[in-house]
Amino acid sequence: MNQTLEKAIAAYGGRERWQNAQKIEAEVSVQGWAFILKRRPFFEHAHISMEVARPYSRLTPIGKRKNVAGVLDGHDVRLEDEQGNVLAERKDARAYFPGGRRLLWWDDLDMSYFANYAFWNYFNLPALLMRSDIEWTELAPGRLEAKFPPQIPTHNAIQRFRFDTESGLLIQHDYTANVISKLATAAHVIHEHRDGYPSDRLVTPRSPKGKALAGPKLVAIQVHDFKVFN
């Protein structure tokens, strides 16, 4: 029995809550060097709506146009207006990363892919722990390794998670953001939980020994609101 996995599921509300969960709504503000380097505006109280069972996420606004949302639907992305009309779309979005002009700047569709799949993974963690298509291995008490299948858009195939051994809450999530670079090894540290969800998150480079470096601050995430719906 994977005790770390079971403790983490319990810490975030239990199996029944996440087996019945269908939708997540959240409000976030995000900034950091990852945005600056890709010439992207920060997210200021952006709204996210996502499904739990499959990779679907809608983030508004995705860029400078306040009423334009970026949508992830599986491996595809699109831009929508307030009425849901499609303004632009890109199939198999990951195939375009990380080379070419994406080394220097991202458009709204690029950010739609990156931001939405990242948030879908982060916010759905309790449900991901219960998915049969993700291979979870307990490396040590409080430490899990996940092997993701190709059908799930995520940072990279092999990721590691460190949980508090007492509470079961997530402390650090280690991955490589391949859409940025195969050298983009990151430590995603949870600095605060509020009402049972990680509300203060900071992504910095990771040392070869797995330690989160003090800087630069690649992505700083503040979660203002978070709701799970059945």
C-alpha positions as CSV (number, residue, x, y, z in Angstrom):
1,M,0.0,0.0,0.0
2,N,1.3,3.4,-1.0
3,Q,0.9,5.2,2.4
4,T,2.2,8.6,1.1
5,L,-0.3,8.6,-1.7
6,E,-3.2,7.7,0.6
7,K,-2.2,10.3,3.2
8,A,-2.1,13.0,0.5
9,I,-5.5,12.1,-0.9
10,A,-6.9,12.3,2.7
11,A,-5.2,15.6,3.3
12,Y,-7.0,17.2,0.3
13,G,-10.5,16.0,1.2
14,G,-10.5,12.3,0.6
15,R,-11.3,9.9,-2.1
16,E,-15.0,10.4,-2.2
17,R,-14.6,14.2,-2.7
18,W,-12.3,13.8,-5.7
19,Q,-14.1,10.7,-7.2
20,N,-17.2,12.9,-7.3
21,A,-15.5,16.1,-8.4
22,Q,-16.4,17.3,-11.9
23,K,-15.2,20.9,-12.1
24,I,-12.8,23.3,-10.5
25,E,-13.1,27.1,-10.5
26,A,-10.2,29.3,-9.4
27,E,-8.9,32.9,-9.4
28,V,-5.2,33.4,-9.7
29,S,-2.5,36.1,-10.1
30,V,0.8,35.0,-11.6
31,Q,4.1,36.8,-12.4
32,G,7.8,36.0,-12.7
33,W,10.7,35.8,-15.1
34,A,9.1,33.1,-17.2
35,F,6.5,35.7,-18.3
36,I,9.1,38.4,-18.9
37,L,11.4,36.2,-20.9
38,K,8.5,35.1,-23.2
39,R,7.2,38.7,-23.4
40,R,3.9,37.9,-21.8
41,P,1.7,40.1,-19.5
42,F,1.2,38.9,-16.0
43,F,-2.0,37.3,-14.9
44,E,-4.0,39.6,-12.6
45,H,-6.9,37.9,-10.9
46,A,-7.5,35.7,-13.9
47,H,-10.3,33.2,-13.8
48,I,-9.8,29.5,-14.5
49,S,-12.5,26.9,-15.1
50,M,-11.5,23.3,-15.7
51,E,-12.8,19.8,-15.8
52,V,-11.4,17.1,-13.5
53,A,-11.8,14.0,-15.5
54,R,-10.0,15.1,-18.6
55,P,-7.5,17.8,-19.6
56,Y,-9.8,20.7,-20.3
57,S,-9.1,24.2,-18.9
58,R,-10.3,27.7,-19.8
59,L,-8.3,30.8,-18.5
60,T,-9.6,34.4,-18.9
61,P,-7.9,36.6,-19.8
62,I,-5.1,34.8,-21.5
63,G,-3.4,38.0,-22.7
64,K,-3.9,41.7,-23.0
65,R,-7.5,41.4,-24.5
66,K,-9.6,41.2,-21.3
67,N,-12.5,39.3,-22.8
68,V,-10.4,36.7,-24.7
69,A,-10.0,33.3,-23.0
70,G,-7.3,30.7,-23.8
71,V,-8.7,27.1,-23.8
72,L,-6.9,23.8,-23.6
73,D,-8.8,20.8,-24.9
74,G,-6.7,17.7,-24.7
75,H,-3.5,18.6,-26.7
76,D,-5.3,21.3,-28.7
77,V,-5.7,25.0,-27.8
78,R,-7.9,27.8,-29.0
79,L,-8.9,31.4,-28.2
80,E,-12.5,32.2,-27.5
81,D,-14.5,35.3,-26.9
82,E,-17.1,35.8,-24.2
83,Q,-19.8,33.9,-26.2
84,G,-17.5,31.0,-26.8
85,N,-16.8,31.8,-30.5
86,V,-13.5,30.5,-31.7
87,L,-11.1,33.3,-32.7
88,A,-8.0,31.1,-33.4
89,E,-6.9,27.6,-32.8
90,R,-3.9,25.3,-32.9
91,K,-4.0,21.5,-33.1
92,D,-1.3,19.5,-31.3
93,A,0.1,22.6,-29.7
94,R,3.0,20.9,-28.0
95,A,4.6,20.0,-31.4
96,Y,5.5,23.7,-31.9
97,F,7.7,23.9,-28.7
98,P,10.3,24.8,-27.8
99,G,12.2,25.9,-30.9
100,G,11.9,28.7,-33.4
101,R,10.5,32.1,-32.3
102,R,9.2,30.4,-29.2
103,L,12.7,30.6,-27.8
104,L,12.2,34.4,-27.7
105,W,8.4,35.0,-27.4
106,W,5.1,33.3,-27.0
107,D,1.7,34.3,-28.5
108,D,-1.7,33.8,-26.8
109,L,-2.0,30.3,-28.1
110,D,1.4,29.3,-26.8
111,M,0.5,30.7,-23.4
112,S,-2.9,29.0,-23.6
113,Y,-1.2,25.6,-23.8
114,F,1.4,26.2,-21.1
115,A,-0.6,27.9,-18.5
116,N,-3.7,25.7,-18.9
117,Y,-2.0,22.4,-18.8
118,A,0.2,23.5,-15.9
119,F,-2.8,24.6,-13.8
120,W,-4.8,21.6,-14.7
121,N,-2.0,19.4,-13.3
122,Y,-1.4,21.5,-10.2
123,F,-5.1,21.9,-9.2
124,N,-6.1,18.4,-10.1
125,L,-3.3,16.7,-8.0
126,P,-5.6,14.8,-5.6
127,A,-7.5,13.4,-8.6
128,L,-4.3,12.6,-10.5
129,L,-3.2,10.5,-7.5
130,M,-6.1,8.2,-8.2
131,R,-5.7,7.9,-11.9
132,S,-4.8,4.4,-13.2
133,D,-3.0,5.8,-16.2
134,I,-0.4,7.5,-14.1
135,E,2.2,5.2,-12.5
136,W,2.8,6.3,-8.9
137,T,5.9,5.0,-7.0
138,E,6.7,5.7,-3.3
139,L,10.4,6.4,-3.2
140,A,10.4,7.1,0.6
141,P,8.0,8.2,3.2
142,G,6.6,11.5,1.9
143,R,8.1,11.2,-1.5
144,L,6.3,10.1,-4.7
145,E,7.5,9.7,-8.3
146,A,4.9,9.9,-11.1
147,K,5.2,8.5,-14.7
148,F,2.7,10.3,-16.9
149,P,1.2,8.8,-20.1
150,P,1.4,10.6,-23.4
151,Q,-2.3,11.4,-23.4
152,I,-1.9,13.8,-20.4
153,P,-0.3,17.2,-21.3
154,T,2.2,18.0,-18.5
155,H,5.7,19.4,-18.0
156,N,7.6,16.1,-18.6
157,A,7.1,12.4,-18.2
158,I,8.8,11.8,-14.9
159,Q,8.0,14.1,-12.0
160,R,8.6,14.0,-8.2
161,F,6.4,15.2,-5.3
162,R,7.4,15.7,-1.7
163,F,4.7,15.8,1.0
164,D,4.8,16.6,4.7
165,T,4.9,13.2,6.4
166,E,2.6,14.4,9.2
167,S,-0.1,16.3,7.4
168,G,0.1,14.8,4.0
169,L,0.1,18.2,2.3
170,L,2.3,18.9,-0.7
171,I,5.6,20.7,0.0
172,Q,7.5,20.6,-3.3
173,H,6.9,19.4,-6.9
174,D,9.9,18.8,-9.1
175,Y,9.8,18.7,-12.9
176,T,11.4,19.9,-16.1
177,A,9.3,22.4,-18.2
178,N,10.2,20.9,-21.5
179,V,8.1,23.4,-23.5
180,I,10.5,26.0,-22.3
181,S,13.7,24.0,-22.5
182,K,15.0,20.5,-21.6
183,L,17.3,22.4,-19.2
184,A,14.4,24.1,-17.4
185,T,14.6,22.0,-14.2
186,A,12.3,23.5,-11.6
187,A,11.3,23.2,-8.0
188,H,7.7,24.3,-7.4
189,V,7.5,25.0,-3.7
190,I,4.2,25.4,-1.7
191,H,4.6,28.2,0.8
192,E,1.1,28.3,2.2
193,H,-2.1,26.4,2.3
194,R,-5.4,28.2,2.8
195,D,-8.7,26.4,3.4
196,G,-7.2,23.1,2.3
197,Y,-5.6,24.1,-1.0
198,P,-2.1,25.4,-1.9
199,S,-2.5,29.2,-2.1
200,D,1.1,30.5,-2.3
201,R,3.3,28.8,-4.8
202,L,6.8,29.7,-6.1
203,V,8.8,28.1,-8.9
204,T,12.6,28.6,-9.0
205,P,15.4,26.6,-10.6
206,R,16.4,23.3,-8.9
207,S,19.9,22.2,-7.9
208,P,21.2,18.8,-9.1
209,K,20.5,17.5,-5.6
210,G,16.9,18.6,-5.8
211,K,17.0,21.7,-3.7
212,A,14.9,24.7,-4.6
213,L,17.2,27.6,-5.3
214,A,16.5,31.1,-3.9
215,G,16.1,32.6,-7.3
216,P,15.4,33.7,-9.9
217,K,11.7,33.6,-9.3
218,L,10.5,32.0,-12.5
219,V,6.8,31.8,-11.6
220,A,5.0,33.2,-8.5
221,I,1.4,32.0,-8.1
222,Q,-1.2,33.5,-5.7
223,V,-4.5,31.6,-5.6
224,H,-7.2,34.0,-4.4
225,D,-10.1,31.6,-4.7
226,F,-10.5,27.8,-5.3
227,K,-13.7,25.8,-5.5
228,V,-14.4,22.1,-6.4
229,F,-17.8,21.2,-7.8
230,N,-19.5,17.8,-8.0
